[in-house]
Amino acid sequence: MVKTIEIIGLGAGDINQLPLGIYRKIVSAGHLYLRTKEHPVVPELEKEGMSYTSFDAIYEKYERFEEVYQEITRVLLQKAETEEVIYAVPGHPLVAEQTVQLLLAEGLKRGIEIVIGGGQSFIDALFASLKIDPIEGFQLLDATSLDSQQLQMDQHIIISQVYDQFTASNVKLTLMEKLPDDYEVVIVTAAGSRDEVLTQVPLYELDRNMSINNLTSVYVPPVTEDQILWKNFTKLREIIADLRGLEGCPWDKEQTHESLKKYLIEETYEVIEAINEGDIDHLIEELGDVLLQVMLHAQIGTDEGYFTIDDVIEGLSAKMVRRHPHVFGTASASNAEEVVANWQQIKEQEKGEGKPESLLAGISTALPNLLRAAELQKKAAKVGFDWEEITPALEKVKEELEEFTAELDGTADSFIRAKKEFGDLLFAFVNVARFLKINPEEALFETNEKFIRRFSYIESRVKESGRAFEEYTLEELDRYWDEAKVKGL
């Protein structure tokens, strides 16, 4: 005897909407199992003599729907070992029914045949009630696992399984990540039945509607206002394409990878400035400017037929997965140092035969030279070309300072020699900074900022005095500098 579970749909409305074959199957069945008896057709079928067992009690046992569905699946599979099972679900068995998907997967493993019967989907009733055409593009999403990244705001969105106020609240908060608080949505309850209710509400009132129950869905109309879509990556991509399009901006259309280099550098430093200021709004703006540079380079790649932003994202995603095997694979890393070591090892493996002969070849010449010096020293240190402690590094600074001073003899070529020694002195100082885990670029930035603050204080004191800078001696200006120091500037 073939073990079988037949799954039929109770439709979306009342008994008059049941297909004749499904109606006959139900009334002639000895016994049915219902995922829930909270459905408008059940009271009417009870009058027709339907015998059933519902799984509503299981919903009370668990906090998560996944656990409810798993237990229903286990019970049905167990029943199928000894009897022919007819399982009835709301709507159509293959639309928004997680238990059906679980049964299809588990039944195959256990040699139990899963037969899908008919039934009217609640989607059909929703389309009719809302008077929308699905060919315009729509999404059907599950309220119990809703994520804002799923939302395609320029399409019709139907969110099913909005069982209660708690679920409705989660849906509201998720939609608010993309939509204004007062955006109009429609609460649809019991679509297609005589008890159908459509209620249009502003988004912020979504979870205040007391008619929400297990037959409730939420409809979000497509967004047509550009400003609302500005949060979407696809809209940004469209804007950048328009800027470089035939009717676009003359400046943007002229740009090349080469011409944009300086802007990328400038915008990167402005991000660092915003971080140092601790100004979140400024940081958001400057990160946007860096993203603009990435998007422009990608659009140039698209226009020239070489690559698109999708290629950039794919390459980055693949690299992140490859180089984080402790997250996406079976490797382990208990601290940041191990992560960096793994990263470097994987990076070297990826280069394979194409690996450069010199360990220093991979350090970009475009880096600010204080940072580049630190990276060069760090690479050399990894193979043992380094002092074991800081004292020799400090002695090297003294040695380079003496050599620099010795070159300042006033001869014709002393400047050329002094310039070389000055570079050696800076390089030695960077080495000391590396031992102390000081970022030399950040340290110099802080000193520059300190100089600006103190010099600004001098300027204010000079202005207060009514005298010109030229009337002050250096000693007098130095006293103002010392005042600034005392004030903690």
C-alpha positions as CSV (number, residue, x, y, z in Angstrom):
1,M,0.0,0.0,0.0
2,V,1.3,3.4,-1.0
3,K,1.5,5.8,1.9
4,T,-0.2,9.1,0.9
5,I,-0.9,12.6,2.2
6,E,-3.4,14.4,0.0
7,I,-3.3,18.2,0.5
8,I,-6.3,20.3,-0.5
9,G,-7.1,24.0,-0.3
10,L,-10.0,25.5,1.4
11,G,-9.9,28.6,-0.8
12,A,-10.0,32.2,0.3
13,G,-13.6,32.8,0.9
14,D,-16.9,31.1,1.7
15,I,-18.3,27.7,0.7
16,N,-19.7,29.0,-2.6
17,Q,-16.2,29.6,-3.9
18,L,-15.0,26.1,-3.2
19,P,-14.4,24.1,-6.5
20,L,-16.9,21.3,-6.8
21,G,-14.3,18.6,-6.7
22,I,-12.8,19.9,-3.5
23,Y,-16.2,20.3,-1.9
24,R,-17.1,16.6,-2.8
25,K,-13.7,15.5,-1.5
26,I,-14.3,17.2,1.9
27,V,-17.8,16.0,2.5
28,S,-17.1,12.5,1.5
29,A,-13.9,12.1,3.5
30,G,-14.1,10.2,6.7
31,H,-11.8,12.6,8.5
32,L,-9.7,15.6,7.7
33,Y,-6.8,17.4,9.3
34,L,-6.9,21.2,9.2
35,R,-4.0,23.5,9.8
36,T,-6.5,25.8,11.3
37,K,-10.2,25.9,11.8
38,E,-10.1,29.7,11.8
39,H,-11.4,30.0,8.3
40,P,-14.8,31.3,7.0
41,V,-15.6,28.0,5.2
42,V,-15.2,25.7,8.2
43,P,-18.4,26.5,10.0
44,E,-20.4,25.9,6.8
45,L,-18.6,22.6,6.2
46,E,-19.3,21.6,9.8
47,K,-23.0,21.9,8.9
48,E,-22.4,19.6,6.0
49,G,-21.1,16.9,8.4
50,M,-17.3,17.5,8.0
51,S,-15.3,15.6,10.6
52,Y,-11.9,17.0,11.3
53,T,-8.9,17.5,13.7
54,S,-7.4,21.0,13.7
55,F,-3.8,21.9,14.7
56,D,-4.8,25.2,16.3
57,A,-3.6,24.0,19.8
58,I,-0.1,23.6,18.5
59,Y,0.1,27.4,17.8
60,E,-0.3,27.9,21.6
61,K,2.8,25.7,22.4
62,Y,5.4,27.7,20.5
63,E,6.6,31.2,20.1
64,R,8.0,30.7,16.6
65,F,5.9,29.7,13.6
66,E,8.8,27.5,12.3
67,E,8.3,25.2,15.3
68,V,4.6,25.1,14.8
69,Y,4.9,24.0,11.2
70,Q,7.6,21.5,12.0
71,E,5.4,19.8,14.6
72,I,2.3,19.8,12.3
73,T,4.6,18.1,9.7
74,R,5.8,15.5,12.2
75,V,2.2,14.6,13.2
76,L,1.0,14.3,9.6
77,L,3.9,12.1,8.6
78,Q,3.3,9.9,11.6
79,K,-0.4,9.6,10.8
80,A,0.5,8.7,7.2
81,E,2.3,5.6,8.3
82,T,-1.0,4.0,9.4
83,E,-3.8,5.8,7.5
84,E,-4.6,7.8,4.4
85,V,-4.3,11.4,5.3
86,I,-6.3,14.3,3.8
87,Y,-4.8,17.7,5.0
88,A,-6.7,20.9,4.3
89,V,-5.1,24.3,4.4
90,P,-6.4,27.9,3.7
91,G,-6.2,29.1,0.2
92,H,-4.2,27.0,-2.3
93,P,-1.7,24.4,-1.0
94,L,1.2,25.8,-2.9
95,V,0.7,29.5,-2.0
96,A,2.2,30.7,1.3
97,E,2.0,27.3,3.0
98,Q,5.2,26.4,4.8
99,T,3.8,23.1,6.1
100,V,3.2,21.9,2.5
101,Q,6.8,22.6,1.6
102,L,8.0,20.7,4.6
103,L,5.8,17.8,3.8
104,L,7.1,17.7,0.2
105,A,10.7,17.6,1.4
106,E,10.2,15.1,4.3
107,G,7.7,12.9,2.5
108,L,10.1,12.2,-0.3
109,K,12.7,11.0,2.3
110,R,10.2,8.7,4.0
111,G,8.7,7.3,0.9
112,I,5.3,9.0,1.5
113,E,3.6,10.4,-1.6
114,I,2.4,13.9,-1.3
115,V,-0.5,14.7,-3.6
116,I,-1.5,18.3,-4.2
117,G,-5.2,18.9,-4.7
118,G,-6.8,22.2,-5.9
119,G,-8.2,25.2,-4.1
120,Q,-8.5,28.9,-4.8
121,S,-5.5,31.0,-3.8
122,F,-6.1,34.0,-1.6
123,I,-4.0,35.9,-4.1
124,D,-6.7,35.6,-6.7
125,A,-9.2,37.1,-4.3
126,L,-6.8,39.8,-3.3
127,F,-6.2,40.9,-6.9
128,A,-9.9,41.1,-7.4
129,S,-10.6,42.9,-4.2
130,L,-7.9,45.5,-4.7
131,K,-8.5,45.7,-8.5
132,I,-4.8,45.4,-9.4
133,D,-3.2,43.7,-12.3
134,P,-0.3,41.4,-11.3
135,I,1.4,41.9,-14.7
136,E,2.5,45.3,-13.5
137,G,4.8,43.5,-11.1
138,F,4.1,42.3,-7.6
139,Q,5.7,40.7,-4.6
140,L,4.1,38.2,-2.2
141,L,6.0,38.3,1.1
142,D,5.7,36.5,4.4
143,A,5.1,38.8,7.4
144,T,6.7,36.3,9.8
145,S,10.1,36.6,8.0
146,L,9.9,40.1,6.4
147,D,13.2,41.9,5.7
148,S,13.4,45.4,4.3
149,Q,16.0,44.3,1.8
150,Q,13.3,42.2,0.1
151,L,11.1,45.1,-0.7
152,Q,10.8,46.3,-4.3
153,M,9.0,49.6,-3.6
154,D,8.1,50.3,-7.2
155,Q,5.9,47.1,-7.4
156,H,2.6,46.0,-5.8
157,I,3.5,44.4,-2.5
158,I,1.3,41.9,-0.7
159,I,2.4,40.8,2.8
160,S,0.5,37.7,4.0
161,Q,0.3,35.9,7.3
162,V,-0.3,39.1,9.3
163,Y,-1.8,37.1,12.1
164,D,-2.0,39.6,15.0
165,Q,-1.0,43.0,16.3
166,F,2.5,41.9,17.1
167,T,3.1,40.7,13.6
168,A,1.5,43.9,12.2
169,S,3.8,46.0,14.4
170,N,6.9,44.2,12.9
171,V,5.6,44.7,9.4
172,K,5.0,48.4,10.1
173,L,8.5,48.9,11.5
174,T,10.1,47.1,8.5
175,L,8.1,49.1,6.0
176,M,9.0,52.3,7.8
177,E,12.7,51.7,6.9
178,K,11.7,52.4,3.3
179,L,8.5,54.4,3.5
180,P,7.2,57.6,5.2
181,D,5.2,57.0,8.3
182,D,2.0,58.4,6.7
183,Y,2.3,56.3,3.5
184,E,-1.2,54.8,2.8
185,V,-1.5,51.0,2.9
186,V,-4.5,48.7,2.8
187,I,-5.4,46.1,5.4
188,V,-7.3,43.2,3.7
189,T,-9.1,40.7,5.8
190,A,-11.0,37.6,4.6
191,A,-10.5,38.6,0.9
192,G,-13.2,37.1,-1.4
193,S,-15.6,36.1,1.3
194,R,-18.8,37.7,2.5
195,D,-16.8,39.0,5.6
196,E,-14.2,40.8,3.4
197,V,-13.0,44.0,4.9
198,L,-10.6,46.5,3.2
199,T,-9.3,49.3,5.4
200,Q,-7.0,52.0,4.1
201,V,-4.7,53.4,6.8
202,P,-1.5,55.5,7.1
203,L,1.4,53.2,7.8
204,Y,1.9,54.3,11.4
205,E,-1.6,53.0,12.2
206,L,-1.1,49.6,10.8
207,D,-0.9,47.8,14.1
208,R,-3.8,49.7,15.7
209,N,-6.5,47.9,13.6
210,M,-8.4,45.5,15.8
211,S,-9.8,43.5,12.9
212,I,-6.4,41.8,12.2
213,N,-6.6,38.0,12.3
214,N,-5.2,34.9,10.6
215,L,-7.0,35.9,7.3
216,T,-5.3,39.3,7.2
217,S,-2.9,40.6,4.5
218,V,-1.4,44.0,4.0
219,Y,-1.2,45.6,0.6
220,V,1.4,48.3,-0.2
221,P,0.8,50.3,-3.4
222,P,3.7,50.9,-5.7
223,V,5.8,54.0,-4.9
224,T,5.6,56.6,-7.7
225,E,7.3,59.5,-5.9
226,D,11.0,59.7,-6.7
227,Q,12.0,61.1,-3.4
228,I,10.7,58.1,-1.5
229,L,12.8,55.8,-3.8
230,W,16.0,57.7,-3.1
231,K,16.9,55.1,-0.4
232,N,16.9,52.4,-3.1
233,F,20.2,51.3,-4.6
234,T,18.5,50.7,-8.0
235,K,17.3,54.3,-8.0
236,L,20.8,55.6,-7.3
237,R,22.1,53.5,-10.2
238,E,19.4,55.0,-12.4
239,I,20.3,58.5,-11.4
240,I,24.0,58.0,-12.2
241,A,23.1,56.5,-15.5
242,D,21.0,59.5,-16.3
243,L,23.8,61.9,-15.4
244,R,26.0,60.2,-18.0
245,G,23.2,59.6,-20.5
246,L,22.6,61.5,-23.7
247,E,20.5,64.2,-22.0
248,G,22.7,64.1,-18.9
249,C,25.2,66.5,-17.3
250,P,28.1,67.8,-19.5
251,W,30.6,67.5,-16.7
252,D,29.7,64.0,-15.7
253,K,29.7,62.8,-19.3
254,E,33.3,64.1,-19.8
255,Q,34.7,62.2,-16.8
256,T,37.1,59.3,-17.1
257,H,38.8,56.9,-14.6
258,E,41.8,59.2,-14.8
259,S,40.0,62.5,-14.3
260,L,38.2,61.2,-11.3
261,K,41.2,60.0,-9.4
262,K,41.8,63.2,-7.5
263,Y,38.2,63.4,-6.4
264,L,38.3,59.9,-4.9
265,I,41.3,60.9,-2.9
266,E,39.7,64.2,-1.8
267,E,36.5,62.5,-0.8
268,T,38.3,59.8,1.2
269,Y,40.1,62.4,3.2
270,E,36.8,64.2,3.9
271,V,35.4,60.9,5.3
272,I,38.3,60.7,7.6
273,E,37.7,64.3,8.7
274,A,34.1,63.5,9.5
275,I,35.1,60.5,11.6
276,N,37.6,62.7,13.5
277,E,34.9,65.3,14.1
278,G,32.5,62.6,15.4
279,D,29.8,64.2,13.3
280,I,27.4,61.5,12.1
281,D,25.5,63.6,9.7
282,H,28.7,64.8,8.1
283,L,30.0,61.2,7.9
284,I,26.8,60.1,6.1
285,E,27.2,62.9,3.6
286,E,30.9,62.2,3.0
287,L,30.4,58.4,2.7
288,G,27.8,59.3,0.1
289,D,30.4,61.3,-1.8
290,V,32.8,58.3,-1.8
291,L,29.9,56.0,-3.0
292,L,29.3,58.6,-5.8
293,Q,32.9,58.1,-7.0
294,V,32.4,54.3,-7.0
295,M,29.2,54.6,-8.9
296,L,30.7,57.0,-11.5
297,H,33.6,54.6,-12.1
298,A,31.2,51.7,-12.5
299,Q,29.0,53.7,-14.9
300,I,32.0,54.6,-17.0
301,G,32.8,50.8,-17.0
302,T,29.3,50.1,-18.2
303,D,29.3,52.8,-20.8
304,E,32.6,51.5,-22.2
305,G,31.4,47.9,-22.1
306,Y,34.1,46.6,-19.7
307,F,32.3,46.1,-16.4
308,T,29.2,47.1,-14.3
309,I,28.5,47.8,-10.7
310,D,27.2,44.2,-10.5
311,D,30.7,42.9,-11.3
312,V,32.2,45.1,-8.6
313,I,29.7,43.9,-6.0
314,E,30.1,40.2,-7.1
315,G,33.9,40.5,-6.8
316,L,33.7,42.0,-3.4
317,S,31.1,39.5,-2.1
318,A,33.2,36.6,-3.4
319,K,36.4,38.0,-1.8
320,M,34.7,38.5,1.6
321,V,33.4,35.0,1.6
322,R,36.8,33.5,0.5
323,R,38.8,35.5,3.0
324,H,36.5,34.9,6.0
325,P,36.5,31.1,6.2
326,H,36.0,31.4,10.0
327,V,32.5,33.0,9.2
328,F,31.5,31.3,6.0
329,G,33.5,28.1,6.1
330,T,35.1,25.7,8.6
331,A,38.1,27.6,9.7
332,S,38.4,29.3,13.1
333,A,39.8,32.6,14.3
334,S,39.4,33.6,17.9
335,N,40.9,37.2,17.7
336,A,41.6,39.9,15.2
337,E,45.3,38.9,14.8
338,E,44.3,35.4,13.6
339,V,41.8,36.9,11.2
340,V,44.6,39.1,9.7
341,A,46.9,36.1,9.5
342,N,44.3,34.1,7.7
343,W,43.5,36.9,5.4
344,Q,47.1,37.3,4.4
345,Q,47.6,33.6,3.8
346,I,44.5,33.3,1.7
347,K,45.5,36.4,-0.3
348,E,48.9,34.8,-1.1
349,Q,47.2,31.5,-2.1
350,E,44.9,33.4,-4.5
351,K,47.9,35.0,-6.2
352,G,49.4,31.5,-6.8
353,E,52.0,31.4,-9.6
354,G,51.4,35.1,-10.3
355,K,52.6,36.1,-6.8
356,P,55.2,38.9,-7.1
357,E,58.8,38.1,-6.4
358,S,59.2,40.9,-3.9
359,L,57.1,41.0,-0.7
360,L,56.9,44.8,-1.1
361,A,55.4,44.7,-4.6
362,G,51.8,44.8,-3.4
363,I,52.0,48.1,-1.5
364,S,50.4,50.8,-3.5
365,T,52.4,53.8,-4.6
366,A,49.2,55.9,-4.3
367,L,49.2,55.6,-0.5
368,P,50.2,58.7,1.5
369,N,53.9,58.2,2.0
370,L,53.8,58.1,5.8
371,L,51.3,55.2,5.6
372,R,53.3,53.6,2.7
373,A,56.5,53.7,4.9
374,A,54.6,52.0,7.7
375,E,53.3,49.3,5.3
376,L,56.8,48.7,3.8
377,Q,58.3,48.3,7.3
378,K,55.5,46.0,8.4
379,K,56.0,43.7,5.4
380,A,59.7,43.5,5.9
381,A,59.2,42.8,9.6
382,K,57.1,39.7,8.8
383,V,60.2,37.9,7.5
384,G,62.4,39.0,10.4
385,F,63.9,42.2,9.0
386,D,63.2,44.2,12.1
387,W,64.5,45.0,15.6
388,E,63.2,43.0,18.4
389,E,62.5,46.1,20.6
390,I,62.2,49.8,20.3
391,T,65.6,51.0,21.7
392,P,67.6,50.4,18.4
393,A,64.8,52.1,16.5
394,L,65.1,55.2,18.7
395,E,68.9,55.1,18.3
396,K,68.3,55.0,14.5
397,V,66.3,58.3,14.8
398,K,69.2,60.0,16.6
399,E,71.6,58.7,14.0
400,E,69.5,60.0,11.1
401,L,69.0,63.4,12.9
402,E,72.8,63.8,13.2
403,E,73.3,62.9,9.6
404,F,70.6,65.4,8.5
405,T,72.2,68.1,10.7
406,A,75.6,67.4,9.3
407,E,74.4,68.1,5.7
408,L,73.2,71.6,6.6
409,D,76.6,73.1,5.8
410,G,75.6,75.8,3.4
411,T,77.3,74.3,0.3
412,A,75.7,74.3,-3.1
413,D,74.6,70.7,-3.0
414,S,73.8,70.5,0.7
415,F,70.1,70.9,0.0
416,I,70.0,67.8,-2.2
417,R,71.9,65.7,0.4
418,A,69.8,67.2,3.3
419,K,66.6,66.2,1.4
420,K,67.7,62.6,1.3
421,E,68.7,62.6,4.9
422,F,65.4,64.2,5.9
423,G,63.5,61.4,4.2
424,D,65.7,58.9,6.1
425,L,64.8,60.7,9.3
426,L,61.0,60.5,8.6
427,F,61.3,56.8,7.7
428,A,63.1,56.2,11.1
429,F,60.4,58.1,13.0
430,V,57.7,56.0,11.2
431,N,59.5,52.9,12.5
432,V,59.3,54.1,16.0
433,A,55.6,54.8,15.5
434,R,55.1,51.3,14.3
435,F,56.7,49.9,17.5
436,L,54.3,52.0,19.5
437,K,51.3,51.1,17.3
438,I,50.9,54.7,16.4
439,N,49.4,55.5,13.0
440,P,51.8,58.2,11.8
441,E,49.2,59.7,9.4
442,E,46.7,60.1,12.2
443,A,49.4,61.5,14.6
444,L,50.4,64.1,12.1
445,F,46.8,65.0,11.4
446,E,46.2,65.6,15.1
447,T,49.3,67.8,15.3
448,N,48.1,69.8,12.3
449,E,44.7,70.3,14.0
450,K,46.4,71.3,17.2
451,F,48.5,73.9,15.3
452,I,45.4,75.3,13.7
453,R,43.6,75.7,17.0
454,R,46.6,77.4,18.7
455,F,47.4,79.6,15.8
456,S,43.7,80.6,15.6
457,Y,44.0,81.6,19.2
458,I,47.0,83.8,18.4
459,E,45.0,85.4,15.6
460,S,42.1,86.2,17.9
461,R,44.5,87.8,20.5
462,V,46.2,89.9,17.8
463,K,42.8,91.0,16.5
464,E,41.7,92.0,20.1
465,S,44.8,94.1,20.5
466,G,44.1,96.2,17.5
467,R,47.6,95.8,16.3
468,A,48.8,94.2,13.0
469,F,50.8,90.9,13.0
470,E,53.8,92.7,11.7
471,E,54.0,94.9,14.8
472,Y,54.5,91.8,17.1
473,T,57.8,90.2,17.9
474,L,58.1,86.4,17.7
475,E,58.5,86.4,21.5
476,E,55.2,88.2,22.0
477,L,53.4,85.8,19.6
478,D,55.0,82.9,21.5
479,R,53.5,84.1,24.7
480,Y,50.0,83.8,23.1
481,W,51.0,80.3,21.9
482,D,51.8,79.4,25.5
483,E,48.5,80.8,26.6
484,A,46.8,78.6,24.1
485,K,48.6,75.6,25.5
486,V,47.6,76.5,29.1
487,K,43.9,76.6,27.9
488,G,44.3,73.1,26.5
489,L,44.0,74.1,22.9
